[in-house]
Amino acid sequence: MPYEVEHTTARSRFFPRDEEDPYVVRARERDGVVYLLVNANLKKSESVTRMLQGGEVQE
């Protein structure tokens, strides 16, 4: 089955992108072609990780 891939970019100051670990945001089929919208996974920054573990965050 033919397919097309479109990349989108998430923007966050708290979560850096992991370009080596993409995921499919949306898949749709039209007229025998599958269209995939793909984005890079977001990783927790060190400050977010510390905050989630109950540590203090320094600016």
N, C-alpha and C positions, 0 to 999 in steps of 0.2 A: 504494500500500500504506500503510495507516495505521501511525503510529509514535508512540511516547512517549519523551520524553527525561527522564532523571533525572541530576541533577548531583551529583557527589561532590567532596569537598575534600581535597586532599593537604596535609599539614602538615610543614614542614621548616624548621629554623632556618638551613640552609645554602643553600636554593634558594627564592627568592621565586616566587610564582605569577604567571603571565602570563595574566590573565583574557581577553585579546584573542586568545589562541591555544589554543583548546580541542582536545582529541583524544578519540576514542572508546576507552574502556577495554574495553568489552565490548558486543557486539551479540548479541541472541538473538531468535528468532521463536517466538511461541506463538499459536495460534488465529488466524493471519492478521495479527497485529500484531507489528511490530518494536519491541523495547525497547532503547534505547541508554543506556548508562551513560557519562557524559561528565565529563571532568576538565580543569582548566586545565593547560597545560604548565608545567613548572618551568624557571626560568632559573638559570644559575650566578650566584652572588653574586660580587662583586668579589674577596673573599678567596679563594674557591674557584678563580676564574680565575687569580689570582696564584700560588696553590699549584700548580696544574696546569702552569703555565708555568715552574716551578722557582724562583719568587720566595719571599721570606720573608713570613710572615703575622704581623701584629701584632695583639694582642688589645686 
